[in-house]
């Protein structure tokens, strides 16, 4: 959990999204949360595994995102797997919704962070990578890691 320059505090990132998808466009969205969800998120209970954004009826819904039940919650604890509404301007929702209907494009959550005490989600319009693109990404990461290791050996 790193503290950024602009008062942002990272809560969770969707690392698999960057491996499986090529992110074309990004946007910041607020998220509608209830009761104990914010406390659970601050405690590290947010998972983006298999999460995506679904445009329905002029709204964007975050589906498949799991917020673990708050450990000190009571009977009124939240449902961990419910769909959550994202807050954006109408024109942004319309723009992302129409672009997402294009062939092969989807909207994914990329990371969640606190900004001025509010939970924000960075979403991205993404296109799925092909297998050869993934192999190239793995090869590039391996080369960068080997270069870093060689530099650290030289600096000893």
ChimeraX commands (.cxc) that place a marker at each C-alpha (Angstrom):
marker #1 position 0.00,0.00,0.00 radius 0.5
marker #1 position 1.93,2.94,-1.32 radius 0.5
marker #1 position 1.16,6.57,-0.71 radius 0.5
marker #1 position 1.09,8.68,-3.88 radius 0.5
marker #1 position 1.95,12.33,-4.39 radius 0.5
marker #1 position -1.64,13.54,-4.84 radius 0.5
marker #1 position -3.08,12.10,-1.62 radius 0.5
marker #1 position -3.88,8.75,-3.23 radius 0.5
marker #1 position -3.54,5.58,-1.20 radius 0.5
marker #1 position -3.50,2.34,-3.23 radius 0.5
marker #1 position -5.90,-0.35,-1.96 radius 0.5
marker #1 position -5.83,-3.04,-4.67 radius 0.5
marker #1 position -4.61,-3.57,-8.22 radius 0.5
marker #1 position -5.74,-5.90,-10.98 radius 0.5
marker #1 position -2.36,-7.16,-12.18 radius 0.5
marker #1 position -3.85,-9.89,-14.39 radius 0.5
marker #1 position -5.73,-7.26,-16.40 radius 0.5
marker #1 position -2.45,-5.85,-17.69 radius 0.5
marker #1 position -1.23,-9.32,-18.67 radius 0.5
marker #1 position -4.39,-10.55,-20.40 radius 0.5
marker #1 position -5.54,-7.22,-21.89 radius 0.5
marker #1 position -4.16,-4.20,-23.69 radius 0.5
marker #1 position -5.56,-1.09,-21.95 radius 0.5
marker #1 position -6.62,1.52,-24.52 radius 0.5
marker #1 position -8.29,4.17,-22.38 radius 0.5
marker #1 position -8.60,4.88,-18.63 radius 0.5
marker #1 position -11.13,6.67,-16.44 radius 0.5
marker #1 position -11.61,7.36,-12.74 radius 0.5
marker #1 position -14.94,6.36,-11.22 radius 0.5
marker #1 position -16.48,6.60,-7.79 radius 0.5
marker #1 position -18.17,3.52,-6.38 radius 0.5
marker #1 position -21.40,3.17,-4.40 radius 0.5
marker #1 position -20.64,1.27,-1.19 radius 0.5
marker #1 position -22.80,0.36,1.79 radius 0.5
marker #1 position -22.18,-0.06,5.52 radius 0.5
marker #1 position -19.07,-2.02,6.33 radius 0.5
marker #1 position -17.64,-2.19,2.80 radius 0.5
marker #1 position -15.29,0.78,3.19 radius 0.5
marker #1 position -13.86,-0.61,6.43 radius 0.5
marker #1 position -13.37,-3.99,4.79 radius 0.5
marker #1 position -11.66,-2.41,1.77 radius 0.5
marker #1 position -9.34,-0.40,4.02 radius 0.5
marker #1 position -8.45,-3.66,5.79 radius 0.5
marker #1 position -7.41,-5.20,2.45 radius 0.5
marker #1 position -10.57,-7.17,1.68 radius 0.5
marker #1 position -10.94,-6.17,-1.99 radius 0.5
marker #1 position -10.33,-8.66,-4.84 radius 0.5
marker #1 position -10.59,-7.91,-8.55 radius 0.5
marker #1 position -10.23,-11.53,-9.71 radius 0.5
marker #1 position -12.58,-12.08,-12.70 radius 0.5
marker #1 position -14.15,-8.63,-12.23 radius 0.5
marker #1 position -15.49,-6.58,-15.13 radius 0.5
marker #1 position -17.69,-3.54,-15.73 radius 0.5
marker #1 position -21.11,-4.09,-17.29 radius 0.5
marker #1 position -22.99,-1.19,-18.95 radius 0.5
marker #1 position -26.70,-1.69,-18.13 radius 0.5
marker #1 position -29.53,0.79,-18.52 radius 0.5
marker #1 position -27.38,3.91,-18.67 radius 0.5
marker #1 position -25.27,2.82,-15.67 radius 0.5
marker #1 position -21.96,1.07,-15.21 radius 0.5
marker #1 position -21.95,-1.84,-12.74 radius 0.5
marker #1 position -18.85,-3.45,-11.28 radius 0.5
marker #1 position -19.55,-7.20,-11.45 radius 0.5
marker #1 position -17.45,-10.03,-10.01 radius 0.5
marker #1 position -15.56,-7.83,-7.58 radius 0.5
marker #1 position -15.41,-9.39,-4.12 radius 0.5
marker #1 position -15.31,-7.31,-0.95 radius 0.5
marker #1 position -14.80,-9.65,1.99 radius 0.5
marker #1 position -17.24,-9.34,4.90 radius 0.5
marker #1 position -15.94,-6.98,7.59 radius 0.5
marker #1 position -14.47,-8.95,10.48 radius 0.5
marker #1 position -16.11,-6.75,13.15 radius 0.5
marker #1 position -19.43,-6.48,11.32 radius 0.5
marker #1 position -22.74,-7.74,12.66 radius 0.5
marker #1 position -25.94,-9.10,11.10 radius 0.5
marker #1 position -26.10,-6.03,8.85 radius 0.5
marker #1 position -22.80,-6.94,7.16 radius 0.5
marker #1 position -22.76,-6.48,3.37 radius 0.5
marker #1 position -23.14,-9.14,0.68 radius 0.5
marker #1 position -19.58,-9.82,-0.58 radius 0.5
marker #1 position -20.31,-10.56,-4.26 radius 0.5
marker #1 position -23.03,-8.08,-5.20 radius 0.5
marker #1 position -22.79,-5.82,-8.26 radius 0.5
marker #1 position -21.79,-2.26,-7.34 radius 0.5
marker #1 position -22.72,0.89,-9.24 radius 0.5
marker #1 position -19.91,3.08,-10.57 radius 0.5
marker #1 position -20.28,6.85,-10.55 radius 0.5
marker #1 position -19.30,8.76,-13.69 radius 0.5
marker #1 position -20.77,11.61,-15.71 radius 0.5
marker #1 position -23.49,10.64,-18.20 radius 0.5
marker #1 position -21.34,11.50,-21.21 radius 0.5
marker #1 position -18.48,9.31,-19.89 radius 0.5
marker #1 position -20.88,6.40,-19.31 radius 0.5
marker #1 position -22.32,6.79,-22.82 radius 0.5
marker #1 position -18.85,7.02,-24.39 radius 0.5
marker #1 position -17.50,3.95,-22.57 radius 0.5
marker #1 position -20.72,1.99,-23.11 radius 0.5
marker #1 position -20.74,2.53,-26.87 radius 0.5
marker #1 position -17.01,1.78,-27.18 radius 0.5
marker #1 position -17.45,-1.42,-25.12 radius 0.5
marker #1 position -20.00,-2.71,-27.63 radius 0.5
marker #1 position -17.26,-2.72,-30.30 radius 0.5
marker #1 position -15.95,-6.14,-31.15 radius 0.5
marker #1 position -13.36,-7.43,-28.68 radius 0.5
marker #1 position -13.49,-4.52,-26.22 radius 0.5
marker #1 position -14.39,-4.74,-22.56 radius 0.5
marker #1 position -14.26,-2.49,-19.50 radius 0.5
marker #1 position -12.16,-3.72,-16.57 radius 0.5
marker #1 position -11.29,-2.40,-13.12 radius 0.5
marker #1 position -7.55,-1.70,-13.01 radius 0.5
marker #1 position -7.00,-0.50,-9.45 radius 0.5
marker #1 position -8.77,0.86,-6.40 radius 0.5
marker #1 position -7.43,3.66,-4.25 radius 0.5
marker #1 position -8.41,6.21,-1.63 radius 0.5
marker #1 position -8.51,9.80,-2.84 radius 0.5
marker #1 position -9.36,12.44,-0.26 radius 0.5
marker #1 position -11.04,9.82,1.93 radius 0.5
marker #1 position -13.19,8.37,-0.87 radius 0.5
marker #1 position -12.77,5.00,-2.57 radius 0.5
marker #1 position -12.14,5.42,-6.30 radius 0.5
marker #1 position -11.79,2.77,-8.99 radius 0.5
marker #1 position -9.68,3.26,-12.10 radius 0.5
marker #1 position -11.40,1.51,-14.98 radius 0.5
marker #1 position -9.98,0.85,-18.40 radius 0.5
marker #1 position -11.32,0.10,-21.84 radius 0.5
marker #1 position -9.33,-2.95,-22.91 radius 0.5
marker #1 position -8.83,-5.35,-25.79 radius 0.5
marker #1 position -7.85,-8.96,-25.13 radius 0.5
marker #1 position -4.28,-9.92,-26.00 radius 0.5
marker #1 position -3.52,-12.85,-28.26 radius 0.5
marker #1 position -1.24,-15.69,-27.11 radius 0.5
marker #1 position 1.79,-14.39,-29.04 radius 0.5
marker #1 position 1.39,-10.95,-27.44 radius 0.5
marker #1 position 1.46,-12.59,-24.00 radius 0.5
marker #1 position 4.61,-14.52,-24.91 radius 0.5
marker #1 position 6.27,-11.28,-26.00 radius 0.5
marker #1 position 5.29,-9.62,-22.71 radius 0.5
marker #1 position 6.78,-12.53,-20.74 radius 0.5
marker #1 position 9.98,-12.40,-22.82 radius 0.5
marker #1 position 10.28,-8.63,-22.27 radius 0.5
marker #1 position 9.80,-9.01,-18.48 radius 0.5
marker #1 position 12.44,-11.75,-18.38 radius 0.5
marker #1 position 14.93,-9.58,-20.28 radius 0.5
marker #1 position 14.29,-6.61,-17.95 radius 0.5
marker #1 position 14.73,-8.83,-14.87 radius 0.5
marker #1 position 17.99,-10.28,-16.24 radius 0.5
marker #1 position 19.27,-6.76,-17.00 radius 0.5
marker #1 position 18.44,-5.63,-13.43 radius 0.5
marker #1 position 20.21,-8.71,-12.01 radius 0.5
marker #1 position 23.28,-8.05,-14.14 radius 0.5
marker #1 position 23.36,-4.40,-13.02 radius 0.5
marker #1 position 23.10,-5.42,-9.37 radius 0.5
marker #1 position 25.98,-7.92,-9.86 radius 0.5
marker #1 position 28.15,-5.18,-11.39 radius 0.5
marker #1 position 27.40,-2.79,-8.52 radius 0.5
marker #1 position 28.60,-5.23,-5.86 radius 0.5
marker link #1:1,2 radius 0.2
marker link #1:2,3 radius 0.2
marker link #1:3,4 radius 0.2
marker link #1:4,5 radius 0.2
marker link #1:5,6 radius 0.2
marker link #1:6,7 radius 0.2
marker link #1:7,8 radius 0.2
marker link #1:8,9 radius 0.2
marker link #1:9,10 radius 0.2
marker link #1:10,11 radius 0.2
marker link #1:11,12 radius 0.2
marker link #1:12,13 radius 0.2
marker link #1:13,14 radius 0.2
marker link #1:14,15 radius 0.2
marker link #1:15,16 radius 0.2
marker link #1:16,17 radius 0.2
marker link #1:17,18 radius 0.2
marker link #1:18,19 radius 0.2
marker link #1:19,20 radius 0.2
marker link #1:20,21 radius 0.2
marker link #1:21,22 radius 0.2
marker link #1:22,23 radius 0.2
marker link #1:23,24 radius 0.2
marker link #1:24,25 radius 0.2
marker link #1:25,26 radius 0.2
marker link #1:26,27 radius 0.2
marker link #1:27,28 radius 0.2
marker link #1:28,29 radius 0.2
marker link #1:29,30 radius 0.2
marker link #1:30,31 radius 0.2
marker link #1:31,32 radius 0.2
marker link #1:32,33 radius 0.2
marker link #1:33,34 radius 0.2
marker link #1:34,35 radius 0.2
marker link #1:35,36 radius 0.2
marker link #1:36,37 radius 0.2
marker link #1:37,38 radius 0.2
marker link #1:38,39 radius 0.2
marker link #1:39,40 radius 0.2
marker link #1:40,41 radius 0.2
marker link #1:41,42 radius 0.2
marker link #1:42,43 radius 0.2
marker link #1:43,44 radius 0.2
marker link #1:44,45 radius 0.2
marker link #1:45,46 radius 0.2
marker link #1:46,47 radius 0.2
marker link #1:47,48 radius 0.2
marker link #1:48,49 radius 0.2
marker link #1:49,50 radius 0.2
marker link #1:50,51 radius 0.2
marker link #1:51,52 radius 0.2
marker link #1:52,53 radius 0.2
marker link #1:53,54 radius 0.2
marker link #1:54,55 radius 0.2
marker link #1:55,56 radius 0.2
marker link #1:56,57 radius 0.2
marker link #1:57,58 radius 0.2
marker link #1:58,59 radius 0.2
marker link #1:59,60 radius 0.2
marker link #1:60,61 radius 0.2
marker link #1:61,62 radius 0.2
marker link #1:62,63 radius 0.2
marker link #1:63,64 radius 0.2
marker link #1:64,65 radius 0.2
marker link #1:65,66 radius 0.2
marker link #1:66,67 radius 0.2
marker link #1:67,68 radius 0.2
marker link #1:68,69 radius 0.2
marker link #1:69,70 radius 0.2
marker link #1:70,71 radius 0.2
marker link #1:71,72 radius 0.2
marker link #1:72,73 radius 0.2
marker link #1:73,74 radius 0.2
marker link #1:74,75 radius 0.2
marker link #1:75,76 radius 0.2
marker link #1:76,77 radius 0.2
marker link #1:77,78 radius 0.2
marker link #1:78,79 radius 0.2
marker link #1:79,80 radius 0.2
marker link #1:80,81 radius 0.2
marker link #1:81,82 radius 0.2
marker link #1:82,83 radius 0.2
marker link #1:83,84 radius 0.2
marker link #1:84,85 radius 0.2
marker link #1:85,86 radius 0.2
marker link #1:86,87 radius 0.2
marker link #1:87,88 radius 0.2
marker link #1:88,89 radius 0.2
marker link #1:89,90 radius 0.2
marker link #1:90,91 radius 0.2
marker link #1:91,92 radius 0.2
marker link #1:92,93 radius 0.2
marker link #1:93,94 radius 0.2
marker link #1:94,95 radius 0.2
marker link #1:95,96 radius 0.2
marker link #1:96,97 radius 0.2
marker link #1:97,98 radius 0.2
marker link #1:98,99 radius 0.2
marker link #1:99,100 radius 0.2
marker link #1:100,101 radius 0.2
marker link #1:101,102 radius 0.2
marker link #1:102,103 radius 0.2
marker link #1:103,104 radius 0.2
marker link #1:104,105 radius 0.2
marker link #1:105,106 radius 0.2
marker link #1:106,107 radius 0.2
marker link #1:107,108 radius 0.2
marker link #1:108,109 radius 0.2
marker link #1:109,110 radius 0.2
marker link #1:110,111 radius 0.2
marker link #1:111,112 radius 0.2
marker link #1:112,113 radius 0.2
marker link #1:113,114 radius 0.2
marker link #1:114,115 radius 0.2
marker link #1:115,116 radius 0.2
marker link #1:116,117 radius 0.2
marker link #1:117,118 radius 0.2
marker link #1:118,119 radius 0.2
marker link #1:119,120 radius 0.2
marker link #1:120,121 radius 0.2
marker link #1:121,122 radius 0.2
marker link #1:122,123 radius 0.2
marker link #1:123,124 radius 0.2
marker link #1:124,125 radius 0.2
marker link #1:125,126 radius 0.2
marker link #1:126,127 radius 0.2
marker link #1:127,128 radius 0.2
marker link #1:128,129 radius 0.2
marker link #1:129,130 radius 0.2
marker link #1:130,131 radius 0.2
marker link #1:131,132 radius 0.2
marker link #1:132,133 radius 0.2
marker link #1:133,134 radius 0.2
marker link #1:134,135 radius 0.2
marker link #1:135,136 radius 0.2
marker link #1:136,137 radius 0.2
marker link #1:137,138 radius 0.2
marker link #1:138,139 radius 0.2
marker link #1:139,140 radius 0.2
marker link #1:140,141 radius 0.2
marker link #1:141,142 radius 0.2
marker link #1:142,143 radius 0.2
marker link #1:143,144 radius 0.2
marker link #1:144,145 radius 0.2
marker link #1:145,146 radius 0.2
marker link #1:146,147 radius 0.2
marker link #1:147,148 radius 0.2
marker link #1:148,149 radius 0.2
marker link #1:149,150 radius 0.2
marker link #1:150,151 radius 0.2
marker link #1:151,152 radius 0.2
marker link #1:152,153 radius 0.2
marker link #1:153,154 radius 0.2
marker link #1:154,155 radius 0.2
marker link #1:155,156 radius 0.2
view
